[in-house]
Amino acid sequence: MSSTDLAGHHKGAGASAGVDVSIIMPCLNEIQSLPHCIANAKEAAHRIEAQYGLVCEIVIADNGSTDGSQAYATAQGARVVPVPRRGYGAALIGGCEGGYGRYLLMGDADGSYDFTDGVAMIGRLIAGADLCMGSRFAGGIAKGAMPWKNRYIGNPVLTGILNLFFRSGIEDAHCGIRAITKAAFLECGLTSTGMEFASEMVVKASLRGLKIDQTPATLSPDLRDRAPHLRPWRDGWRHLRFLLMLSPTWVFGVPALLTMLLALGVLGLGVGYAMGWVAGPRIIGPGWTVLAGFLLTIGHFAGIMAMATHFYGVRTGFRNLNNWFGRLSPVLTLEHALVAGLGLVLFSGVSLAVIGFQWHRGGYLPLPSVLPLVIASAAGAIGVQTALGGFLLAIIAGHDAAFVPDDGTGGDQ
């Protein structure tokens, strides 16, 4: 019995023994293109068996079709896995969870991808890769297969951002044909129900330090006479916001560092003028001093958010602990945060009292400089944020005073 026949055999037997590769297609009313896709998947299964000696099954992850797709797939020997939760990502997650194979090869059911391109992907998994992506830019995009805004704007921009944020080093983050080991799929803990599932798989594989490879893949015009489920602008934004939410370094950390450095530079220059350490015309006036205090405060707040989201990602299992945080773990505790915060609040209170006393002695005339007031106010605000941020980090830590996850919570995974 061939691997393509075996898929149907296992479905009838209700068993999983002997299946090595699950070829998975998300399906929602794809009866028009399904005959081509199943035949193409059978050819891919035949080549995988001939080349690697692996037995394949074809899994149709059905998302509620009403056009007879399920009956046709079953008649062709494929195994239908119903996925009640709607969405492209939800269908693929359900199909991957229901796949019997230790290797998962997934591709769209619209006829735009050639499943035989997945033969090389399975080979890369056998060779040690955890995830193998297809690259349409390396394999070729047929005329009319991809809108120009997706080809020249959306995909390059989103893939570039993904590589910048997560250093995955891939060419085509949104290719619809890809292969992953079942163990890696389970380790990534994927949850996205929409098109951003494509990005989530690459991002979490990168964050977990999994080995990612890529092979060429071709893209052809799909075989349906209806509009695709993809909505470029909506789904593009969903991809972008998902990348941002999974990158606390770029959303919070980098802005925090830049704003605080700028603020400290402005305030430092102001202090230099006031103390006579800096000669020449003054380019920093009261307005810039106030702005610097504002930037310092929000930069500190963004830094707390960067720490909170990083530690949350570590504790939920899809991010490795940053080495710097590991080294600083002895001082990253609630007690140290409270001491630092209360110390800054005390400094702020004493400074404001002194400023008030000087204002009183001067007959309540306008202050000669707003610099001391800005520094005292910013110190107080940062002190309050440090204390409250300490409690936030302790809550995220599972109501533990130590902010940094230890070995038992995934810090060294």
N, C-alpha and C positions, 0 to 999 in steps of 0.2 A: 504494500500500500504506500503510495507517495505521500509526501508531506501535505500536499493540497487536499488529498482525499482524507488524510488523517484529521484535518481540522473538523470536518463534518462528523467523522467517526467519534471524536472526543466529545463533541457536542451531544451526540445521542447517548454516549455512555455516561456523560456527566463526570468525566474523569479528567485529570490533568497530566497523567503519566505520559512521558515521552515527548512532550512539546518543549522545544528549545527557544523558538522565536515566535512572538505574537506580532502579526502585522495588523495595525489598528487604524481604523478610519472613523472619524466622527461623522455622523449622518443625521441630516434633518431634511427629509423630502428630497432625496437625491436619486430617485428612480431613473431619471434621464441619463445620468452619468455613471450610475452604479455598475451596470454591466461591463463597461470598459474598465472601471477601476478594479473590480473583482478579478476579471480576466488578467489584468496587468499584475495584480498582487499574486495571483497563482503562478504566473511566469517568474516573478521574483522569488517566490517560495521554492520553485523548482530549481532555480539557479543556486539559491542558498544551500539547498540540500545537496546538489551536485558538487558544489565547490567546498563546502565546509562540513557536510555530513550532518547538518542540523535539521530537525523536524520543525515545520512551521504550522501555524494556524492563522486563520484570517478572522479578525474580530471586528464586527460592526457595532460601534458605540452609538446606539440609536437615541436621539434626543427628542423623541416623540413624533416620528414621521407618521403621516396620514395618507401617504401615496402608495403604500404597498412595498416600501423599501425593505421592511423586515422579512416579509414572506419571500421576496426575491432572493435576498441574501441567504436565507436559510436553505432555499432550494438549490443554491449554488454551493452549498457545503460550508458556508461561513457560519460563525457563531455570533449570534446577536446578543449584545449586552444592553439591556434597557438602562438609560440614564435619565431619571425624572428631572433632575435639576438642569435648567436650561443654560445654554451658553457653550461656546466653542471649547473653552478651557474645561468646563464641567464635563463635557462629553469625553474629552481626551483623558481626563483624570479617571473617570469611571471606566473607560476602556482599558487603561493601563492597569488599574486595580484589578479588573476582571481578567486580564490576560494571564495565561498559564506559563508563558515562556520566561526564561531568565534574561532574554534580550527582547526589547520592545522597539519595533520599527513603526513609526507613525507617519501618516500622510493624509492629505485632504481627499475627500471623496468627490471632487468636482472634475476630475480628469486632468487637472493642470500639472500634476506631478507624476513622474515615472517611477513606480516602485522598484524597478530594477536598479535605479540609482542607489537604492538602499542596500544592495548586495555588498558593495564596498564598505558601507557604514557598519554592517555587521562584522565584516572583517576587521575593522578598526577596533570594535569592541572586543573581539576575540584577542586582538593584539595587546589589550590592556587599557584602552580608553574607557571612560565611564559614560561619556556623552559624545556623540558624533553628529555634528551639524552639517546640513547641506549648504552649499554656496551657489546661489543662482547666478551670481556675477562671474564665478569661475566656470560654471557648466553651460550657461547660455540661456538667454531670455528670448523667446520667440516674439515676433512682431505682434503687438496687440495683446500680449499676455499680462502686461503690467502697466497701469497708468503712469504717465510721465512724472506726475507729482510724487508717486510712491517710489519710482525708480531713482529719480535724481534728487529728491528732497527728503521725503519721509524716511525711507529706509536708510540711506546713508547718514542722515542726521541722528536718528535714534540709535543706530548701530554704533556710530561714533561716540555718542554720549555714554552708551552702555560700556564700551571699551575704556573710555576715560574714567568712568566711575569705578568699574569693577575689574579692569585689566584682563578681560577674557580673551582678547586677541583673535576674535572671529571676524569674518567678512560680512556675514549676512545673518543678523540676529533673528530675523522673522521668517526664515525659510520654513515652509510648511512640511518638509520631509526631514526627519531626524531620527536618530536611534539612541537609546539609552538603556543601560542595564536596569533590570528590575530593582536590584539593590540600591543603585544610585537614585532611581525614581523615588523609592520609599524614603531614602535618606533626606532628599530635598524637601519633602513635606509640602508639595505644591497645593495651592488653594485657589488660584485665580480662576474665575468662571468664564471670563471673557477672552478677547483676543490677546490681552496682556499676558496670558499664559505662556506665550512664546518667549517673552522677555524673562518671565519669572524663572523658567527652567534654566536659562543660561546664567542669570544672576545668582541664583541659589547654588548652582553647581560651582560657580566661581567663588562664592563666599565660603563654601564648604571645602575648597581646595581640591575639587575633583578634576580628573584629567579630561580636558576637552579637546577633541580633534575635529577636523572638517574635511569633507570631500565635495567634489563638484556635483551639482544637481541642475537639471534642466527645468524650465518652466514653459508651459504651453498654454494657450488660451483655454479656459475651462469650457466644458461641453454643455453647459446649461443655457437655456434660452431665457432665464430670469436673472434679475440683478443678484450679485453675490451678497452673502450675509455681511461682508466687510463694509464698514463705513469709514472711509479714510481719515477724515478729520476727527470724528468722535473717537475712533479706535487709536489714532495717533496720540491724541491727548491722554487717553487711558494708559497707553504705553509709557508716555513721558512722566506722568504723575506717579506711576508705579515705580519707575527708575528712581525718581526723586525720593519717594518714601522709603526705599530700601537703601538709600545712601546718606546716612546722617553726616558723614564727613563732608559731603559737598553741599548738603542743604543747610546744615548748622555749623559744622566745624570750620570750613573754609571762610564763610562770611564772618564767623566769630573772630577768627584770627586776624582777618584783614581790617575789620572795623576797630578792634582793640588796638592793633598796631598803629592805625591812623590816629585814633584818639590819643594814645599815649605820646605819639609824636607831636601832635598839636599842643597838648598840655605841657609836655616837656619843653617845647620851645617857649611857651608862655612863661613857665617858671624860669627859664634861662634869661628871658628879658627882664623879669621882675628882680632877679638876683644879680643882674649885671654880668652874667656869664656870656651872654650873646650880644655882640655889638652890631651896629648898623640899624637901618630903619625897621620899625616893627611892622611885620606883615600879619601878625596874629592879634586880632582885636577881640572885644567882648563877644561879638556874635560867633566867631569861630570857637571861642572857648566854651560857650554854652553848647554848641553843636558837638564838640569833642566829648563833653560830659554825657550827652545823650548817646553818642556812638559807643562810648565805653560801657554804659549800662546795658544797652541792647546786645552788645558783643558778648558780655559776660553771660547774659541770659541765654543767648544762642549756644554758648559753650556748655552750659548745663544741659540744654536740650540734646546736644551732640552726645554727651556722656550717657544721658538717660536712654536715648534710642539705641546707642551702641550696646549698652549692657542688656537692654531688652532683647535685641537681636541675638546676643550670645546665649541668653537664658532660654530663649525659645528654640534654639538649636539650628538656626540657619546662618550663623555668623561665627567666625573664629575671633577670639579675644585679641585685641591689638596689643602688641608686645609692650608698648609704653605703659598702658594701663596695668599690665601684669607687673611691671617693675615698680609702679607707684602704688600697688595695692595696699601696702602697710599704712599709708597715710590717707587713702581714699575711704574714709569711714565717716559715719554720722557724727561722731564725737569731734573729729577734726574739723568738719564742716561747721558745726555749731560754734566751736571755739573761734574759728576764723571769722565767721559771720558776726558773732557778738563783739569780737574785737574791732571789726570795721565799724559797727554801729556805735560802739563806745567812742572810737576815734572821731566819728562824724559828730556825735553829740557834743564832745568837748570842743571840737573845732567850731561848731556853730555857736556854742556859748561864748567862745572867745571873740568870734566875729560880731556877735550881738553886743558884747561889752564894748568893743572898739567903736561900734556904730553909735552906742549910747554916749561914750566919751566925746565923740565927734559932733555931738549935737543933732544926731539923727539925720545928718546930711548923707547924700548918696555915697555909696562905697567908692573908694578910689579905683578899685579893681574887682571884677566879678570872679577872678580866678580862684581865690580861696573858697568862696561860697560854692562854686561849681565843684571843686575837688571834694569839699566836705559833703555836699549833697550826693555826689556820685558814690563816694565811699559808703555812705549810709544805705543807699539803694542797693549797692552790690552786696553789702553785708546782709541785708534782709533777704535778698535773692539767694545768697549762699546758704543761709540757715534753712530757708524753705526748700531750696533745691536739694539740700541734704536729706530732708525727710522724703522728698519725692524719690530720690535715688534709693533710699532705704526701703521704701514701699515696693519699688520695682525689684529690689533684691529679695523679695519675699519676706518683708518685714525683718530684715537682717541689717545690722549696723555696718557690715562690710559691703561696700558697693560692688566690688569686683567679684565676679563669679569664681568660685574655687573649682578644683578638679571635678567635683561631683556634680557641677551644674553645667558642664560643657565648656569651661574656659580654655581647656587645652585641646579641644577636639579639632 
